[in-house]
Amino acid sequence: MRLLASHAAVPLAPARALQGALRGNRVLLVLCAMYLVFYVDRVNIAAAAPLIQHDLKLSNVVLGLAFSAFAYPYALFQVFGGWFGDRFGVRRTFGFAGTIVSLATAMTGLVTSGAALALARFGLGFGEGAVFPTAARALAENLPREQWGFAQGATHACARIANALTPPLVAFAILFVSWRLTFVGFALLSLSWTLLAVVFFRRPGRDANVTASGEARPKLPWLRLARRILPATVVDFCYGWTLWVFLSWLPSFFFKHFHLDVQHAALFASAVLLAGVLGDVAGGTLSDLLLVRTGNVTRARRDVIVGGLLGAAVFLVPVVFVHDFTAVTVALGCAFFCAELVVAPIWSAAMSIAPDYAGTASGMMNLGFGIAGILSPVVFGAVIDVTHSWTLPFAASVLLLPIGAAVAFAIRAGEPFVMPASAPRAR
């Protein structure tokens, strides 16, 4: 991993600069581990879905509702969880939210009905809704702006590694233990990371609501910031719609549309999702490279977003109209690679707009992803139940992705959000 310089407003002595760079590396490694572990918790249900659906006797619509139950609190806590991280600090937020994630994951292995499954996923959404905006704040505190794209690409690449590894991991575990015990094992892994984060992010004497100068921060004008972030929120919705389809339904797509067994369906789903790892790293690296070469933050973030969304739309067209297994699998992999080019620059754009409130701003942006998670899995399942087609639901992504590309031109990442001079101070 390349060395990351410390984020500071004034020059540092060499020894202090090295110390800051090393801490930046350690922060990034801990956050990469978080994305890996927590995304396993998020997507493991998709890999186990055929067996859960059979054991609990669920329809596609009910299963889709259980998928989307995660997204309701996840969407809500994008904003409030990000604010919580800004207000109370990274350590407290990770400790509280990580505990909820661990408990909800364990509960998933104990469910006996569709309602119980939805409730467990609902609890998981509460915990995960807070951690990712807070991670953006941790990156903004420890890394310089010119490396935010790379850092976001690295963390989200770990998420896509989790997406890719989880289906075969779950399928392999189910060969030896039940799907119920598999979820309990994942819960213990999440709890281990939470304990690590509580120890690692211990920073005595720091008040999350006080600036470096010792002055209390001005109260955040929520509506003004929300209006600035709104174009990014819309773009994230269009991207998120497609991502939720891949995360929620891809193993079932191979299982039911191409009639593969659970293990082979998981294997091909993993192959597709691995393309996202390359997309995340490529998107963040390319965006940072454009920033260094042009000095234009808006262009560096926007151009990669637009290219990724349009590329994903193009490659999803064959999925709708072609029925050859190889062609569809390759097209899905290419589409997912292009879609993942979007992730690092759009998170970096939100951080650039309001760096002092990176958690809140990132949460407002990722609210679009959460709303997409509410709608996308249910719509996908409903279309399948009505039409009995596993390819037709992808048409919605083909329509939404170009819309997101058009809206991306309204994202002004190079114009930082300015607090009004008369804003009251938070105490």
Buried (B, 14 or more C-beta within 10 A) or exposed (E): EEEBBBBEEEEBEEEEBBEBBEBBBEBBBBBBBBBBBBBBBBBBBBBBBBBBBEBBEBEBBBBBBBBBBBBBBBBBBBBBBBBBBBBBBBBBBBBBBBBBBBBBBBBBBEBEEBBBBBBBBBBBBBBBBBBBBBBBBBBBBBBBBBBBBBBBBBBBBBBBBBBBBBBBBBBEBBEEEBBBEBBBBBBEBBBBBBEBBBEBBEEEEEEBEEEEEEEEBBEBBEEBBBEBBBBBBBBBBBBBBBBBBBBBBBBBBBBBBBEBEBEBBBBBBBBBBBBBBBBBBBBBBBBBBBBEEEEBBBBBBBBBBBBBBBBBBBBBBBBBEEEEEEEBBBBBBBBBBBBBBBBBBBBBBBBBBBBBBBBBBBBBBBBBBBBBBBBBBBBBBBBBEEEEEBBBBBBBBBEBBBBBBBBBBEBBBBEBBEBEEEEEEEE
